[in-house]
């Protein structure tokens, strides 16, 4: 069912109960998921209600008394109950991880609908592993009568059955399926009005000792998109801008530059550029490219090592872009390595 329409804390503010990330139940399962059995599930009289499962009368602990479960029309009905309050059905994995255990309605001891499909309908899972010994002991090799906790295997039920209803939600709500950031691209939290700022990085492999040059060649042109340049003397082409300048010229924080690990302008003459590289023509109106030049460490052995090595900062009027460069460095054996690196964001 995808992500929940509301976050866990939004559901907690609206309905209380175990939706809130401050409850002890939140420590079960994933710290990115919460769950409930009656918080926000409304009966006809406007009170919290329990749905599906056996008419056991255990009711909601939130109500302080017994309450019979309301019979449902099956899986679709269960899903609509969750969606109506801004939540979603839990996955089998979440139920088996005790994400909703102890959230009322006596559903710990029942089969509960999950969002997962199967050949004949949808999967159900035991509401709490502490009851696995009661529902699936002696059934194959799942649980022994005295085993606690024990996770029962999920079962495939026809979607018209009356399994218990429990719902889950995501800490980040509808953002739970947001696309991950592109590899080796960090989108900065702030930028100039109407622009976006990214830093392009590179992580060395186990046999790469450092990176000491970023270049363009006739075979692989070094290219960076049109980008903002802070006015002199605060802007720079290589090595980043000192944070001391930011208070004097706020735009300098978002200047666009190339580098080899150093981002605060402290490299001095350790990093240099080929004569005539052309960075002085790089602007918001003109991209930069070179097929015969480089930014490099004067001492190749001084190049940075490790992961997430910053190689450029780009502030542009568009949130997407592409850049390419030939990277070169020392290998663990002492020989040089090189490869063409392309960033897309």
Long-range contacts (C-beta under 8 A, 24 or more apart in sequence): 1-79, 1-82, 1-83, 1-88, 1-89, 1-115, 2-88, 2-177, 3-88, 3-170, 3-172, 3-173, 3-174, 3-175, 3-176, 3-177, 4-86, 4-87, 4-88, 4-168, 4-169, 4-170, 4-173, 4-174, 4-176, 5-83, 5-86, 5-87, 5-173, 5-174, 6-85, 6-86, 6-87, 6-169, 6-173, 7-169, 7-170, 7-171, 7-172, 7-173, 8-33, 8-34, 8-169, 8-170, 8-171, 8-173, 9-171, 10-86, 10-173, 11-36, 11-39, 11-40, 11-85, 11-86, 11-87, 11-169, 14-40, 14-85, 14-86, 15-39, 15-40, 15-48, 15-85, 16-62, 17-62, 17-103, 17-104, 18-100, 18-102, 18-103, 19-169, 21-171, 25-101, 25-102, 25-103, 28-97, 28-98, 28-99, 28-101, 28-102, 29-94, 29-97, 29-98, 29-99, 30-94, 30-97, 30-99, 31-171, 32-170, 32-171, 32-172, 32-176, 33-90, 33-94, 33-99, 33-168, 33-169, 33-170, 33-171, 34-99, 34-168, 34-169, 34-171, 35-90, 35-94, 35-99, 35-100, 35-103, 35-166, 35-167, 35-168, 35-169, 36-87, 36-100, 36-103, 36-104, 36-166, 36-167, 37-100, 37-103, 37-104, 37-105, 37-107, 37-127, 37-164, 37-165, 37-166, 37-167, 38-62, 38-63, 38-103, 38-104, 38-105, 39-103, 39-104, 40-85, 40-87, 41-81, 41-85, 41-165, 41-167, 43-70, 50-104, 50-105, 50-106, 50-107, 50-165, 51-77, 51-78, 51-81, 51-105, 51-164, 51-165, 52-78, 52-107, 52-112, 52-113, 52-162, 52-163, 52-164, 52-165, 53-105, 53-106, 53-107, 53-110, 53-111, 53-112, 53-162, 53-163, 53-164, 53-165, 54-106, 54-110, 56-106, 58-105, 58-106, 59-104, 59-105, 59-106, 60-104, 60-105, 61-104, 62-104, 69-105, 69-106, 69-164, 71-162, 72-162, 72-165, 73-160, 74-158, 74-159, 74-160, 74-161, 74-162, 75-113, 75-121, 75-122, 75-157, 75-159, 75-160, 75-161, 75-163, 76-159, 78-113, 78-163, 78-165, 79-113, 79-115, 81-165, 81-167, 82-165, 82-167, 82-168, 85-167, 86-169, 87-167, 87-168, 87-169, 88-115, 88-167, 88-168, 88-169, 89-113, 89-114, 89-115, 89-167, 89-168, 90-114, 90-115, 90-166, 90-167, 90-168, 91-115, 91-116, 91-168, 92-116, 92-123, 92-125, 92-154, 94-168, 95-125, 95-126, 95-127, 95-166, 96-125, 96-126, 96-129, 96-151, 96-152, 96-154, 98-128, 98-129, 98-149, 99-168, 100-127, 100-128, 100-166, 100-167, 100-168, 101-127, 101-128, 101-129, 101-130, 102-128, 103-166, 105-164, 105-166, 107-164, 107-165, 107-166, 109-134, 109-135, 110-135, 110-163, 110-164, 111-135, 111-155, 111-157, 111-163, 111-164, 112-163, 112-164, 112-165, 112-166, 113-163, 113-164, 113-165, 113-166, 114-154, 116-154, 118-156, 119-156, 120-156, 120-157, 120-158, 121-156, 121-157, 121-158, 121-159, 121-160, 121-161, 122-156, 122-157, 122-159, 123-154, 123-155, 123-156, 123-157, 124-154, 124-155, 124-156, 124-157, 124-161, 124-163, 125-152, 125-154, 125-155, 126-151, 126-152, 127-164, 127-166, 181-345, 182-343, 182-344, 182-345, 184-308, 184-341, 184-343, 185-343, 185-344, 185-345, 186-308, 187-345, 188-254, 191-254, 191-315, 192-228, 192-251, 192-254, 192-315, 194-317, 195-228, 195-254, 195-315, 195-316, 195-317, 196-315, 196-316, 196-318, 196-319, 197-254, 197-313, 197-314, 197-315, 198-313, 198-314, 198-321, 198-345, 199-263, 199-310, 199-312, 199-313, 199-314, 200-310, 200-311, 200-312, 200-313, 200-314, 200-323, 200-343, 201-308, 201-309, 201-310, 201-311, 202-308, 202-309, 202-311, 202-327, 202-341, 203-306, 203-307, 203-308, 203-309, 204-305, 204-306, 204-307, 204-309, 204-329, 206-332, 207-331, 207-332, 207-333, 207-337, 208-329, 208-330, 208-331, 208-332, 208-337, 209-305, 209-329, 209-330, 209-331, 209-332, 210-300, 210-301, 210-302, 210-303, 210-304, 210-305, 210-329, 210-330, 211-260, 211-261, 211-303, 211-304, 211-309, 211-311, 211-327, 211-328, 211-329, 212-260, 212-296, 212-297, 212-299, 212-300, 212-301, 212-302, 212-303, 212-328, 212-329, 212-330, 213-260, 213-294, 213-295, 213-296, 213-297, 213-300, 213-303, 213-327, 213-328, 213-329, 214-258, 214-260, 214-294, 214-295, 214-296, 214-311, 214-325, 214-326, 214-327, 214-328, 215-290, 215-293, 215-294, 215-295, 215-296, 215-325, 215-326, 215-327, 215-328, 216-289, 216-290, 216-291, 216-292, 216-293, 216-294, 216-325, 216-326, 217-291, 217-292, 217-326, 218-291, 218-292, 220-324, 220-325, 220-326, 220-340, 221-289, 221-290, 221-291, 221-324, 222-288, 222-289, 222-290, 222-291, 222-293, 222-294, 222-324, 222-325, 222-326, 223-287, 223-288, 223-289, 223-322, 223-323, 223-324, 223-325, 224-256, 224-258, 224-282, 224-287, 224-288, 224-289, 224-312, 224-314, 224-323, 225-287, 225-314, 225-316, 225-318, 225-321, 225-322, 225-323, 226-282, 226-283, 226-284, 226-285, 226-286, 226-287, 226-316, 226-317, 227-256, 227-282, 227-283, 227-284, 227-288, 227-314, 227-315, 227-316, 228-254, 228-255, 228-256, 228-283, 228-284, 228-315, 228-316, 229-255, 229-256, 229-282, 229-283, 229-284, 230-254, 230-255, 236-265, 237-273, 237-279, 237-280, 237-282, 238-267, 238-271, 238-272, 238-273, 238-279, 238-295, 239-263, 239-265, 239-266, 239-267, 239-268, 239-271, 240-264, 240-265, 240-310, 240-313, 241-265, 242-266, 254-313, 254-315, 255-313, 255-315, 256-282, 256-312, 256-313, 256-314, 256-315, 256-316, 257-312, 257-313, 258-295, 258-311, 258-312, 259-295, 259-310, 259-311, 259-312, 259-313, 260-295, 260-296, 260-297, 260-303, 260-304, 260-309, 260-311, 261-303, 261-304, 261-309, 261-310, 261-311, 262-304, 262-310, 263-310, 263-313, 269-298, 270-297, 270-298, 270-299, 270-302, 271-295, 271-296, 271-297, 271-298, 272-296, 272-298, 284-316, 284-317, 300-329, 300-330, 301-330, 303-329, 303-330, 319-345, 320-344, 320-345, 321-345
